[in-house]
Amino acid sequence: MPIFKKDKSDFCIDCNVFFDLHKKYQANDRCAYCYQRSYKKRLETENIREKHKSGNCVSCKTEFGSINKKGNVVKKSSKGYCKSCYYKTLPKPTNICLSCGNSMLKKSCVGLCVLCKIKNSTNPRVKKEYIPKVNKEDFETIRRLLAKYKSGRNTMVDTFRVIDIYMNINGEPIMLDTLSEEIQLVEMLRNLKKVFDFNNEK
């Protein structure tokens, strides 16, 4: 029984342009440009599937290297997840610190404020909180400020005094500008309280 060849299409099935002197037929009913593009895409897909082929996602159980409903290759990510499921496990950006509850000016994907990042860091280069020794004058200024805020007799001027003494006694103070203004003041007062208690014991 004779085998009949498939009739060639008059136009490219990808770009829908008719074949003529400018758009020449290549193969698989595609012009040269579209054929090369589909060939490269097929090679890339096969390479990706081979690279990620081993096991299944621990969450959705989809096999790595298979094709999902959207026509994309299921890629392997960290901790046994596929990329799609792994992104779902990441914390959503938030402007509230997940550790201490501090309010931040910008949302963070890490979910930690600058103070908690320093506290939880294992990097030896990260500067930890340092409690300095202070002279009698600075000690008395801190005592008066803490007493004012405790009794509620503080004014707007005292806010600037807190900032000034915080910057002066801490040689390289932890920058708190990523926190809200109210929280910055609270954290400065907490630092001054630690400095006061530390120097009061001496």
TORKOL-4160 file (C-alpha; in steps of 0.2 Angstrom, whole numbers, padded with zeros to 4 digits, m for minus):
202
<pt num="1" X="0000" Y="0000" Z="0000"/>
<pt num="2" X="0008" Y="0017" Z="m0005"/>
<pt num="3" X="0012" Y="0029" Z="0008"/>
<pt num="4" X="0006" Y="0047" Z="0005"/>
<pt num="5" X="0016" Y="0061" Z="0011"/>
<pt num="6" X="0007" Y="0074" Z="0021"/>
<pt num="7" X="0003" Y="0090" Z="0011"/>
<pt num="8" X="0013" Y="0105" Z="0016"/>
<pt num="9" X="0004" Y="0119" Z="0024"/>
<pt num="10" X="0002" Y="0136" Z="0014"/>
<pt num="11" X="0006" Y="0146" Z="0030"/>
<pt num="12" X="0016" Y="0145" Z="0046"/>
<pt num="13" X="0005" Y="0137" Z="0060"/>
<pt num="14" X="0014" Y="0148" Z="0073"/>
<pt num="15" X="0014" Y="0165" Z="0065"/>
<pt num="16" X="0001" Y="0162" Z="0052"/>
<pt num="17" X="0011" Y="0171" Z="0038"/>
<pt num="18" X="0009" Y="0163" Z="0021"/>
<pt num="19" X="0024" Y="0155" Z="0013"/>
<pt num="20" X="0032" Y="0165" Z="m0001"/>
<pt num="21" X="0049" Y="0171" Z="m0007"/>
<pt num="22" X="0051" Y="0180" Z="0010"/>
<pt num="23" X="0044" Y="0167" Z="0022"/>
<pt num="24" X="0051" Y="0150" Z="0016"/>
<pt num="25" X="0044" Y="0133" Z="0022"/>
<pt num="26" X="0056" Y="0125" Z="0034"/>
<pt num="27" X="0048" Y="0109" Z="0042"/>
<pt num="28" X="0033" Y="0104" Z="0053"/>
<pt num="29" X="0022" Y="0117" Z="0044"/>
<pt num="30" X="0033" Y="0131" Z="0051"/>
<pt num="31" X="0043" Y="0145" Z="0044"/>
<pt num="32" X="0062" Y="0144" Z="0047"/>
<pt num="33" X="0061" Y="0157" Z="0061"/>
<pt num="34" X="0047" Y="0148" Z="0070"/>
<pt num="35" X="0054" Y="0131" Z="0067"/>
<pt num="36" X="0071" Y="0136" Z="0075"/>
<pt num="37" X="0062" Y="0144" Z="0090"/>
<pt num="38" X="0051" Y="0129" Z="0093"/>
<pt num="39" X="0066" Y="0117" Z="0091"/>
<pt num="40" X="0076" Y="0127" Z="0104"/>
<pt num="41" X="0061" Y="0128" Z="0116"/>
<pt num="42" X="0059" Y="0109" Z="0115"/>
<pt num="43" X="0078" Y="0106" Z="0119"/>
<pt num="44" X="0077" Y="0118" Z="0134"/>
<pt num="45" X="0061" Y="0109" Z="0140"/>
<pt num="46" X="0070" Y="0092" Z="0138"/>
<pt num="47" X="0085" Y="0098" Z="0147"/>
<pt num="48" X="0075" Y="0106" Z="0162"/>
<pt num="49" X="0065" Y="0090" Z="0163"/>
<pt num="50" X="0080" Y="0079" Z="0164"/>
<pt num="51" X="0089" Y="0091" Z="0177"/>
<pt num="52" X="0074" Y="0091" Z="0189"/>
<pt num="53" X="0068" Y="0073" Z="0186"/>
<pt num="54" X="0069" Y="0063" Z="0202"/>
<pt num="55" X="0055" Y="0061" Z="0215"/>
<pt num="56" X="0039" Y="0070" Z="0218"/>
<pt num="57" X="0035" Y="0087" Z="0227"/>
<pt num="58" X="0032" Y="0083" Z="0246"/>
<pt num="59" X="0017" Y="0095" Z="0245"/>
<pt num="60" X="0007" Y="0093" Z="0229"/>
<pt num="61" X="0015" Y="0076" Z="0225"/>
<pt num="62" X="0018" Y="0081" Z="0207"/>
<pt num="63" X="0033" Y="0072" Z="0198"/>
<pt num="64" X="0048" Y="0083" Z="0195"/>
<pt num="65" X="0051" Y="0085" Z="0177"/>
<pt num="66" X="0033" Y="0083" Z="0172"/>
<pt num="67" X="0022" Y="0096" Z="0163"/>
<pt num="68" X="0009" Y="0105" Z="0174"/>
<pt num="69" X="m0008" Y="0111" Z="0169"/>
<pt num="70" X="m0001" Y="0127" Z="0163"/>
<pt num="71" X="0011" Y="0118" Z="0151"/>
<pt num="72" X="0027" Y="0122" Z="0161"/>
<pt num="73" X="0040" Y="0110" Z="0168"/>
<pt num="74" X="0038" Y="0106" Z="0186"/>
<pt num="75" X="0055" Y="0111" Z="0194"/>
<pt num="76" X="0063" Y="0105" Z="0210"/>
<pt num="77" X="0066" Y="0118" Z="0223"/>
<pt num="78" X="0072" Y="0117" Z="0241"/>
<pt num="79" X="0067" Y="0105" Z="0255"/>
<pt num="80" X="0058" Y="0093" Z="0243"/>
<pt num="81" X="0046" Y="0106" Z="0236"/>
<pt num="82" X="0042" Y="0111" Z="0218"/>
<pt num="83" X="0045" Y="0129" Z="0215"/>
<pt num="84" X="0027" Y="0133" Z="0216"/>
<pt num="85" X="0024" Y="0125" Z="0233"/>
<pt num="86" X="0040" Y="0132" Z="0240"/>
<pt num="87" X="0035" Y="0150" Z="0236"/>
<pt num="88" X="0019" Y="0146" Z="0246"/>
<pt num="89" X="0029" Y="0141" Z="0261"/>
<pt num="90" X="0039" Y="0158" Z="0262"/>
<pt num="91" X="0032" Y="0171" Z="0274"/>
<pt num="92" X="0022" Y="0184" Z="0266"/>
<pt num="93" X="0029" Y="0202" Z="0266"/>
<pt num="94" X="0023" Y="0211" Z="0282"/>
<pt num="95" X="0027" Y="0227" Z="0291"/>
<pt num="96" X="0024" Y="0219" Z="0308"/>
<pt num="97" X="0039" Y="0210" Z="0316"/>
<pt num="98" X="0035" Y="0192" Z="0318"/>
<pt num="99" X="0046" Y="0190" Z="0333"/>
<pt num="100" X="0043" Y="0206" Z="0344"/>
<pt num="101" X="0028" Y="0214" Z="0335"/>
<pt num="102" X="0037" Y="0230" Z="0331"/>
<pt num="103" X="0029" Y="0241" Z="0318"/>
<pt num="104" X="0041" Y="0244" Z="0302"/>
<pt num="105" X="0039" Y="0257" Z="0289"/>
<pt num="106" X="0042" Y="0245" Z="0275"/>
<pt num="107" X="0036" Y="0227" Z="0273"/>
<pt num="108" X="0049" Y="0214" Z="0275"/>
<pt num="109" X="0049" Y="0197" Z="0267"/>
<pt num="110" X="0060" Y="0191" Z="0281"/>
<pt num="111" X="0047" Y="0197" Z="0294"/>
<pt num="112" X="0060" Y="0203" Z="0306"/>
<pt num="113" X="0064" Y="0221" Z="0312"/>
<pt num="114" X="0082" Y="0227" Z="0312"/>
<pt num="115" X="0084" Y="0223" Z="0331"/>
<pt num="116" X="0077" Y="0205" Z="0329"/>
<pt num="117" X="0088" Y="0202" Z="0314"/>
<pt num="118" X="0103" Y="0207" Z="0324"/>
<pt num="119" X="0098" Y="0197" Z="0339"/>
<pt num="120" X="0095" Y="0181" Z="0329"/>
<pt num="121" X="0110" Y="0183" Z="0318"/>
<pt num="122" X="0124" Y="0170" Z="0319"/>
<pt num="123" X="0136" Y="0180" Z="0308"/>
<pt num="124" X="0151" Y="0186" Z="0319"/>
<pt num="125" X="0152" Y="0202" Z="0309"/>
<pt num="126" X="0135" Y="0208" Z="0314"/>
<pt num="127" X="0137" Y="0221" Z="0328"/>
<pt num="128" X="0128" Y="0215" Z="0344"/>
<pt num="129" X="0120" Y="0228" Z="0356"/>
<pt num="130" X="0133" Y="0236" Z="0366"/>
<pt num="131" X="0129" Y="0243" Z="0384"/>
<pt num="132" X="0142" Y="0257" Z="0387"/>
<pt num="133" X="0149" Y="0265" Z="0403"/>
<pt num="134" X="0143" Y="0283" Z="0405"/>
<pt num="135" X="0149" Y="0298" Z="0415"/>
<pt num="136" X="0140" Y="0305" Z="0430"/>
<pt num="137" X="0132" Y="0319" Z="0419"/>
<pt num="138" X="0125" Y="0307" Z="0406"/>
<pt num="139" X="0119" Y="0295" Z="0420"/>
<pt num="140" X="0109" Y="0309" Z="0428"/>
<pt num="141" X="0102" Y="0315" Z="0411"/>
<pt num="142" X="0096" Y="0297" Z="0408"/>
<pt num="143" X="0089" Y="0295" Z="0425"/>
<pt num="144" X="0079" Y="0311" Z="0423"/>
<pt num="145" X="0072" Y="0307" Z="0406"/>
<pt num="146" X="0067" Y="0289" Z="0412"/>
<pt num="147" X="0058" Y="0297" Z="0427"/>
<pt num="148" X="0049" Y="0309" Z="0416"/>
<pt num="149" X="0043" Y="0296" Z="0404"/>
<pt num="150" X="0038" Y="0284" Z="0418"/>
<pt num="151" X="0027" Y="0298" Z="0426"/>
<pt num="152" X="0020" Y="0305" Z="0410"/>
<pt num="153" X="0028" Y="0322" Z="0412"/>
<pt num="154" X="0038" Y="0321" Z="0396"/>
<pt num="155" X="0037" Y="0334" Z="0382"/>
<pt num="156" X="0042" Y="0335" Z="0364"/>
<pt num="157" X="0058" Y="0343" Z="0369"/>
<pt num="158" X="0062" Y="0327" Z="0379"/>
<pt num="159" X="0060" Y="0317" Z="0363"/>
<pt num="160" X="0075" Y="0326" Z="0355"/>
<pt num="161" X="0085" Y="0324" Z="0372"/>
<pt num="162" X="0082" Y="0305" Z="0371"/>
<pt num="163" X="0088" Y="0305" Z="0353"/>
<pt num="164" X="0103" Y="0315" Z="0357"/>
<pt num="165" X="0109" Y="0305" Z="0372"/>
<pt num="166" X="0106" Y="0289" Z="0363"/>
<pt num="167" X="0117" Y="0294" Z="0349"/>
<pt num="168" X="0130" Y="0301" Z="0360"/>
<pt num="169" X="0133" Y="0287" Z="0373"/>
<pt num="170" X="0132" Y="0273" Z="0359"/>
<pt num="171" X="0148" Y="0275" Z="0349"/>
<pt num="172" X="0140" Y="0266" Z="0334"/>
<pt num="173" X="0121" Y="0266" Z="0338"/>
<pt num="174" X="0110" Y="0253" Z="0330"/>
<pt num="175" X="0100" Y="0263" Z="0316"/>
<pt num="176" X="0082" Y="0261" Z="0319"/>
<pt num="177" X="0076" Y="0271" Z="0304"/>
<pt num="178" X="0067" Y="0256" Z="0297"/>
<pt num="179" X="0055" Y="0256" Z="0312"/>
<pt num="180" X="0040" Y="0268" Z="0315"/>
<pt num="181" X="0044" Y="0284" Z="0324"/>
<pt num="182" X="0035" Y="0279" Z="0339"/>
<pt num="183" X="0044" Y="0262" Z="0340"/>
<pt num="184" X="0061" Y="0271" Z="0337"/>
<pt num="185" X="0058" Y="0281" Z="0353"/>
<pt num="186" X="0052" Y="0266" Z="0363"/>
<pt num="187" X="0068" Y="0256" Z="0358"/>
<pt num="188" X="0079" Y="0271" Z="0362"/>
<pt num="189" X="0071" Y="0272" Z="0379"/>
<pt num="190" X="0073" Y="0253" Z="0382"/>
<pt num="191" X="0092" Y="0255" Z="0377"/>
<pt num="192" X="0094" Y="0270" Z="0390"/>
<pt num="193" X="0085" Y="0259" Z="0403"/>
<pt num="194" X="0098" Y="0245" Z="0400"/>
<pt num="195" X="0112" Y="0258" Z="0401"/>
<pt num="196" X="0105" Y="0265" Z="0417"/>
<pt num="197" X="0103" Y="0248" Z="0426"/>
<pt num="198" X="0121" Y="0243" Z="0420"/>
<pt num="199" X="0129" Y="0259" Z="0426"/>
<pt num="200" X="0118" Y="0259" Z="0442"/>
<pt num="201" X="0126" Y="0243" Z="0448"/>
<pt num="202" X="0144" Y="0249" Z="0446"/>
